[in-house]
């Protein structure tokens, strides 16, 4: 009977440790996504993990497998944990990314206009 109590005590301690480290991990994510720079970094990591891209590469099964593994990490760790830690940050990141893409496009349009006006094109 005492072995059961020891096992249960060890199990309880392990569960508390797991809970503590999980909450610390989620707290770290919340800290990262507090700033615009942190959200941009986190979005970039999700992008590099391939969660926004098609993983399949036709006949290249090794590359497809690689992409699927990378995507799995991105979805199961980065995205899932973000949505658990601070779900509203995901939508905020989407909006900031979209805004940045629009700004980049407008800058390119302006640069093209200036180049045309200068007679270089």
Secondary structure per residue as TSV (DSSP state, phi and psi in degrees):
chain	resnum	aa	ss	phi	psi
A	1	X	-	360.0	-38.6
A	2	X	H	-66.1	-30.3
A	3	X	H	-63.5	-37.8
A	4	X	H	-62.9	-42.4
A	5	X	H	-64.7	-40.6
A	6	X	H	-64.8	-45.4
A	7	X	H	-61.1	-43.2
A	8	X	H	-65.6	-40.1
A	9	X	H	-63.0	-43.8
A	10	X	H	-64.5	-40.2
A	11	X	H	-64.6	-43.8
A	12	X	H	-60.8	-42.3
A	13	X	H	-64.3	-42.5
A	14	X	H	-63.8	-40.6
A	15	X	H	-64.9	-41.2
A	16	X	H	-63.2	-42.4
A	17	X	H	-61.5	-46.3
A	18	X	H	-59.1	-44.8
A	19	X	H	-63.6	-43.1
A	20	X	H	-60.6	-49.2
A	21	X	H	-68.6	-33.3
A	22	X	H	-65.0	-47.0
A	23	X	H	-64.8	-37.0
A	24	X	H	-63.7	-41.9
A	25	X	H	-59.7	-47.6
A	26	X	H	-65.7	-36.5
A	27	X	H	-63.9	-39.2
A	28	X	H	-61.7	-41.7
A	29	X	H	-63.0	-45.2
A	30	X	H	-58.9	-38.7
A	31	X	H	-64.3	-45.1
A	32	X	H	-60.9	-44.1
A	33	X	T	-86.1	7.5
A	34	X	T	-68.0	-36.0
A	35	X	S	-101.0	155.6
A	36	X	H	-60.8	-40.0
A	37	X	H	-64.2	-40.7
A	38	X	H	-64.7	-41.3
A	39	X	H	-65.5	-40.1
A	40	X	H	-64.0	-41.7
A	41	X	H	-62.8	-47.1
A	42	X	H	-63.5	-42.2
A	43	X	H	-61.7	-41.8
A	44	X	H	-61.7	-39.4
A	45	X	H	-65.8	-40.5
A	46	X	H	-64.8	-39.0
A	47	X	H	-63.5	-45.8
A	48	X	H	-64.5	-27.6
A	49	X	T	-74.1	-11.3
A	50	X	T	83.7	18.0
A	51	X	T	-72.6	-13.8
A	52	X	T	-102.7	7.6
A	53	X	S	-124.6	158.3
A	54	X	-	-73.4	126.3
A	55	X	-	-82.9	-19.5
A	56	X	-	-78.8	138.2
A	57	X	-	-124.8	41.0
A	58	X	T	59.3	-121.0
A	59	X	T	-75.9	-12.2
A	60	X	-	-85.0	78.6
A	61	X	H	-65.6	-33.0
A	62	X	H	-65.1	-41.9
A	63	X	H	-67.9	-39.1
A	64	X	H	-61.2	-44.6
A	65	X	H	-61.9	-42.2
A	66	X	H	-60.5	-48.4
A	67	X	H	-61.6	-39.9
A	68	X	H	-65.8	-38.9
A	69	X	H	-65.0	-44.1
A	70	X	H	-62.8	-44.0
A	71	X	H	-64.3	-39.1
A	72	X	H	-61.1	-44.4
A	73	X	H	-60.8	-45.3
A	74	X	I	-61.7	-45.0
A	75	X	I	-72.2	-47.9
A	76	X	I	-77.2	-23.7
A	77	X	I	-108.7	-62.9
A	78	X	I	-65.9	-56.3
A	79	X	I	-70.8	-50.0
A	80	X	H	-59.5	-44.4
A	81	X	H	-69.1	-36.3
A	82	X	H	-61.4	-46.1
A	83	X	H	-65.8	-27.3
A	84	X	H	-79.0	-40.8
A	85	X	H	-74.0	-47.4
A	86	X	H	-157.4	81.7
A	87	X	H	-58.7	-34.5
A	88	X	H	-67.9	-19.1
A	89	X	H	-67.0	-30.8
A	90	X	H	-63.3	-47.8
A	91	X	H	-63.7	-39.7
A	92	X	H	-61.4	-41.2
A	93	X	H	-64.2	-41.0
A	94	X	H	-59.5	-46.9
A	95	X	H	-64.3	-41.7
A	96	X	H	-66.0	-39.4
A	97	X	H	-64.2	-46.0
A	98	X	H	-60.6	-43.7
A	99	X	H	-61.6	-41.8
A	100	X	H	-64.8	-39.9
A	101	X	H	-65.2	-38.9
A	102	X	H	-65.0	-42.9
A	103	X	H	-61.6	-44.1
A	104	X	H	-60.8	-42.6
A	105	X	H	-63.2	-43.4
A	106	X	H	-64.6	-37.2
A	107	X	H	-63.8	-43.4
A	108	X	H	-63.7	-39.5
A	109	X	H	-62.5	-45.3
A	110	X	H	-63.7	-41.2
A	111	X	H	-63.6	-39.6
A	112	X	H	-65.0	-42.4
A	113	X	H	-60.4	-45.8
A	114	X	H	-63.7	-39.6
A	115	X	H	-65.1	-42.7
A	116	X	H	-64.9	-42.3
A	117	X	H	-65.1	-30.3
A	118	X	T	-80.6	-8.3
A	119	X	T	84.2	11.3
A	120	X	-	-79.8	-16.2
A	121	X	-	-110.8	360.0
